[in-house]
Amino acid sequence: MQLRSADRAGQARRAEAFRAMHHGREALLLPNPWDALSARIFEAAGFAALATTSGGIAWSLGCVDGERLPRAHMLAAVARIVNAVSVPVTADIEAGYGASAEELRGTVRAVVGTGAVGINLEDGLDGHTVLREAADAASRIAAARAACDALGVPMVINARIDVFLRGGGTAESRMAEAVERARAYVASGADCVYPIGLSSPPEIAAFVAAVKAPVNVWAKPGMPGVAALRRLGVARISTATAPALVAAGGLQRLAAELRAHGDFDCLASPLSHAELQRLMKKEPLENGT
C-alpha cells in the first residue's frame, strides 16, 4: 500500500499529535485492539489513540504469538485497524520481522504504508529468554528511525526492554541493565521506552527518574491506576494482550455454558445487532486527512 503525498503529510501531522500525547498532564492510556471491531469499540469509548497487540492479532488469525504470523498478515491486520478508526494507531511489530537492519527498515517502511503513526519494537528474542546485545538493539532503533524519517513521517518509536521478562540476576542488576538499555535506545532515536514487566511502584519511580524520557508501563491487575502511575512519572500505559484475553475468556465461558446446559439464556448480550451495525457503519477518517 502506497500513501499519496497528501496522505503522508496528514499522517505526519497525526504522528506529531501522537508524540505530544506522551508529554501531556495525564498519562496516555492505550488499549490494544486486534481487529476492526475491537478498534471501533475502543474508539467509541473515547480513547485518544490505540496500539495494536501482536498476540491478539496472531490469535485472531489462527497463529501463536511471537512473530510466528507472517509479516504480510500482520501488516494487513494493522491496515484494517488504522482504516477502521479516526484516532492515531501505533503498531506492535515485535522484534521487527527481520534479522538484518535492511529487513527491519523494510518492515518499518511497510508499517508507514499502513497509515500507522508509531511502532513498538522489542529487544527480546526466543520467547524473551534471550536479549539482543544492547548495542545491536540500539542500532536497530536507529535504523527504524532513519527509515521512517526518510519517508517524512516522524513515527513514535516505543522501544520495549525485555530485561524484566527474561529475569535472572538480582533486582539491582536487572534495573541497572534496563536503565542502561533505555538510555541507549533514547539516544538512538526512541521516543518512549517500555520496561515491560516492571510493576512495583518504587521501581517504576526509580526507572522514570533514571531514564528522564517518556516511560510506558504494562497495565496488569493489582497495579496502581492511571492517576497513581502518572504521579510516579509514567507517560504511557499499555493493556497489551489483556483485552484479547478477556474477550477470549468470555467466549470460552459462553461456549462452556452453551454446551453444558443446552439453553440459551447465556446468549443475552449488552450489545444488539443494530448497535454493532451502527458502530461499524461509521465512516472513519481516511488515512492522512
C-alpha positions as CSV (number, residue, x, y, z in Angstrom):
1,M,0.0,0.0,0.0
2,Q,1.4,3.4,-1.0
3,L,0.1,6.6,0.5
4,R,-0.2,9.7,-1.6
5,S,1.9,12.7,-0.7
6,A,-1.1,14.5,0.8
7,D,-1.9,11.4,2.9
8,R,1.7,11.2,4.0
9,A,1.5,14.9,5.2
10,G,-1.6,14.2,7.2
11,Q,0.0,11.1,8.6
12,A,3.0,13.1,9.7
13,R,0.7,15.6,11.5
14,R,-1.0,12.7,13.3
15,A,2.4,11.3,14.3
16,E,3.3,14.6,15.8
17,A,0.0,14.8,17.6
18,F,0.5,11.3,18.9
19,R,4.0,12.2,20.2
20,A,2.6,15.2,22.0
21,M,0.2,12.9,23.9
22,H,3.3,11.4,25.6
23,H,4.0,14.8,27.2
24,G,0.6,15.8,28.5
25,R,-0.5,16.3,32.0
26,E,-2.3,12.9,32.0
27,A,-0.8,9.5,31.3
28,L,-1.7,8.2,27.8
29,L,-3.8,5.0,28.3
30,L,-3.5,2.9,25.2
31,P,-5.9,0.0,24.8
32,N,-4.8,-2.7,22.4
33,P,-7.2,-3.8,19.7
34,W,-6.7,-6.8,17.4
35,D,-9.2,-6.2,14.7
36,A,-11.5,-3.5,13.2
37,L,-14.4,-4.3,15.6
38,S,-12.3,-4.1,18.8
39,A,-10.7,-0.9,17.5
40,R,-14.1,0.7,16.8
41,I,-15.3,-0.3,20.3
42,F,-12.2,1.3,22.0
43,E,-12.5,4.5,19.8
44,A,-16.2,4.8,20.7
45,A,-15.3,4.6,24.4
46,G,-13.3,7.8,23.9
47,F,-9.7,6.6,23.8
48,A,-7.5,9.2,22.1
49,A,-5.2,6.7,20.4
50,L,-4.8,2.9,20.0
51,A,-2.0,0.4,19.9
52,T,-2.2,-3.0,18.1
53,T,-1.4,-6.2,20.0
54,S,0.7,-8.7,18.2
55,G,-0.7,-11.5,20.4
56,G,-4.3,-10.6,19.8
57,I,-3.8,-10.3,16.0
58,A,-1.9,-13.6,15.8
59,W,-4.6,-15.5,17.8
60,S,-7.4,-14.0,15.8
61,L,-5.7,-15.3,12.6
62,G,-5.1,-18.8,14.0
63,C,-1.5,-18.4,14.9
64,V,0.6,-18.2,18.1
65,D,2.3,-15.0,19.3
66,G,6.0,-14.4,18.9
67,E,6.5,-13.4,15.3
68,R,5.0,-16.7,14.0
69,L,2.4,-14.8,12.0
70,P,3.7,-13.9,8.5
71,R,4.6,-10.3,8.2
72,A,2.2,-9.7,5.4
73,H,-0.7,-10.9,7.6
74,M,0.4,-8.6,10.4
75,L,0.6,-5.6,8.1
76,A,-2.8,-6.3,6.7
77,A,-4.3,-6.5,10.2
78,V,-2.7,-3.2,11.2
79,A,-4.0,-1.6,8.0
80,R,-7.5,-2.8,8.8
81,I,-7.3,-1.3,12.3
82,V,-5.9,2.0,11.0
83,N,-8.6,2.3,8.4
84,A,-11.4,1.5,10.8
85,V,-10.8,4.4,13.2
86,S,-10.1,8.2,13.2
87,V,-7.6,8.2,16.1
88,P,-3.9,7.6,15.8
89,V,-2.8,4.0,15.8
90,T,0.7,2.6,16.7
91,A,1.7,-0.9,15.6
92,D,3.3,-3.6,17.6
93,I,6.0,-5.0,15.2
94,E,7.5,-7.3,17.8
95,A,11.3,-7.7,17.1
96,G,10.9,-6.2,13.6
97,Y,10.2,-9.1,11.4
98,G,13.7,-9.4,10.1
99,A,17.1,-10.3,11.4
100,S,19.0,-7.7,9.4
101,A,18.8,-3.9,9.6
102,E,17.6,-3.8,6.0
103,E,14.8,-6.2,6.7
104,L,13.8,-4.1,9.7
105,R,13.8,-1.0,7.5
106,G,11.6,-2.8,5.1
107,T,9.1,-3.6,7.9
108,V,9.1,0.0,9.1
109,R,8.5,1.3,5.6
110,A,5.6,-1.1,5.2
111,V,4.1,0.0,8.5
112,V,4.3,3.6,7.5
113,G,2.4,2.5,4.4
114,T,-0.5,1.3,6.5
115,G,-1.0,4.8,7.9
116,A,0.1,3.9,11.4
117,V,1.9,6.7,13.3
118,G,4.2,4.6,15.6
119,I,5.8,1.3,16.2
120,N,6.6,-0.9,19.2
121,L,10.0,-2.6,18.8
122,E,11.3,-5.1,21.3
123,D,14.8,-6.3,22.2
124,G,13.9,-9.8,23.3
125,L,14.3,-12.9,21.2
126,D,13.3,-16.6,21.6
127,G,10.3,-16.0,23.8
128,H,12.1,-13.2,25.6
129,T,14.5,-15.6,27.2
130,V,17.4,-14.0,25.2
131,L,18.0,-10.3,24.6
132,R,19.9,-8.7,21.8
133,E,23.1,-7.1,22.7
134,A,22.3,-3.6,23.8
135,A,24.4,-2.0,21.0
136,D,22.7,-4.2,18.4
137,A,19.2,-3.3,19.7
138,A,20.1,0.4,19.7
139,S,21.4,0.2,16.1
140,R,18.1,-1.3,15.0
141,I,16.2,1.6,16.6
142,A,18.5,4.0,14.7
143,A,17.7,2.1,11.5
144,A,14.0,2.2,12.2
145,R,14.2,6.0,12.9
146,A,16.1,6.6,9.7
147,A,13.6,4.6,7.7
148,C,10.5,6.5,8.8
149,D,12.2,9.8,8.8
150,A,13.3,9.2,5.2
151,L,9.6,8.9,4.3
152,G,8.7,12.2,6.1
153,V,6.7,10.5,8.8
154,P,8.1,11.1,12.4
155,M,6.8,7.8,13.7
156,V,6.8,7.5,17.5
157,I,9.2,4.6,18.4
158,N,8.4,2.8,21.6
159,A,11.5,0.7,22.5
160,R,10.5,-2.3,24.5
161,I,13.0,-3.5,27.1
162,D,12.6,-7.2,27.9
163,V,15.0,-7.4,30.8
164,F,12.3,-8.0,33.4
165,L,10.6,-10.6,31.3
166,R,13.9,-12.5,30.9
167,G,14.5,-12.5,34.6
168,G,17.8,-13.7,36.0
169,G,20.3,-11.8,38.2
170,T,19.3,-9.6,41.1
171,A,16.7,-6.9,41.2
172,E,19.5,-4.3,41.2
173,S,21.3,-5.8,38.2
174,R,18.1,-6.0,36.2
175,M,17.3,-2.4,37.0
176,A,20.8,-1.2,36.1
177,E,20.7,-3.1,32.7
178,A,17.2,-1.8,31.9
179,V,18.2,1.8,32.6
180,E,21.4,1.4,30.5
181,R,19.4,0.0,27.6
182,A,16.7,2.7,27.9
183,R,19.3,5.5,27.7
184,A,21.0,3.9,24.7
185,Y,17.6,3.4,22.9
186,V,16.6,7.0,23.5
187,A,20.0,8.2,22.3
188,S,19.4,6.1,19.1
189,G,16.1,7.7,18.3
190,A,13.4,6.1,20.6
191,D,10.7,8.5,21.8
192,C,9.5,6.3,24.6
193,V,10.9,3.2,26.5
194,Y,8.8,0.3,27.7
195,P,10.3,-1.8,30.5
196,I,7.7,-4.5,30.2
197,G,7.1,-6.4,33.4
198,L,8.2,-3.6,35.7
199,S,5.3,-3.2,38.1
200,S,6.5,-2.2,41.5
201,P,5.7,1.5,42.2
202,P,9.1,2.2,43.8
203,E,10.9,0.6,40.9
204,I,8.8,2.4,38.3
205,A,9.5,5.7,40.0
206,A,13.2,4.9,40.2
207,F,13.3,3.9,36.5
208,V,11.5,7.0,35.4
209,A,13.9,9.2,37.4
210,A,16.9,7.5,36.0
211,V,15.8,7.5,32.3
212,K,14.4,11.0,32.0
213,A,12.3,10.1,29.0
214,P,8.7,9.1,28.4
215,V,8.1,5.6,30.0
216,N,5.5,3.1,29.0
217,V,4.3,0.5,31.6
218,W,2.2,-2.6,31.2
219,A,-1.2,-2.5,32.9
220,K,-1.8,-5.6,35.0
221,P,-4.4,-6.4,37.7
222,G,-3.2,-5.2,41.0
223,M,-1.2,-2.3,39.7
224,P,-1.9,1.3,40.6
225,G,-4.4,3.1,38.5
226,V,-3.8,5.7,35.8
227,A,-3.6,8.7,38.1
228,A,-1.3,7.0,40.5
229,L,1.0,5.8,37.7
230,R,1.1,9.4,36.4
231,R,2.2,10.6,39.8
232,L,5.1,8.1,39.5
233,G,6.1,9.8,36.3
234,V,4.6,7.3,33.8
235,A,3.8,8.8,30.4
236,R,2.1,5.9,28.7
237,I,0.2,2.7,29.7
238,S,-0.5,-0.3,27.5
239,T,-3.0,-3.0,28.1
240,A,-1.1,-5.4,25.8
241,T,-2.9,-8.8,25.3
242,A,-5.2,-8.4,28.2
243,P,-8.3,-7.2,26.3
244,A,-8.0,-10.0,23.8
245,L,-7.6,-12.5,26.7
246,V,-10.7,-11.0,28.5
247,A,-12.7,-11.3,25.2
248,A,-11.5,-14.9,24.7
249,G,-12.3,-15.8,28.3
250,G,-15.8,-14.5,27.8
251,L,-16.3,-16.6,24.7
252,Q,-14.8,-19.6,26.4
253,R,-17.4,-19.2,29.3
254,L,-20.2,-18.9,26.8
255,A,-19.1,-22.0,24.9
256,A,-18.9,-24.0,28.1
257,E,-22.4,-22.8,29.3
258,L,-24.0,-23.4,25.9
259,R,-22.5,-26.9,25.7
260,A,-23.3,-27.9,29.3
261,H,-26.8,-26.6,29.7
262,G,-28.4,-26.6,26.3
263,D,-30.4,-23.4,27.0
264,F,-30.0,-20.0,25.5
265,D,-30.1,-17.5,28.3
266,C,-26.3,-17.3,28.1
267,L,-26.7,-15.7,24.6
268,A,-28.1,-12.5,26.2
269,S,-25.8,-9.6,25.2
270,P,-25.4,-6.0,26.3
271,L,-24.9,-5.2,22.6
272,S,-27.5,-5.6,20.0
273,H,-27.0,-6.5,16.3
274,A,-28.3,-3.0,15.4
275,E,-25.9,-1.3,17.7
276,L,-22.9,-3.1,16.2
277,Q,-24.2,-2.3,12.7
278,R,-24.3,1.4,13.6
279,L,-20.8,1.2,15.1
280,M,-19.3,-0.5,12.0
281,K,-21.2,1.8,9.6
282,K,-19.4,4.8,11.0
283,E,-17.1,6.4,8.4
284,P,-13.6,6.5,9.7
285,L,-11.2,9.4,9.0
286,E,-9.3,8.5,5.8
287,N,-5.6,7.9,6.2
288,G,-3.6,11.1,6.4
289,T,-6.6,13.5,6.5
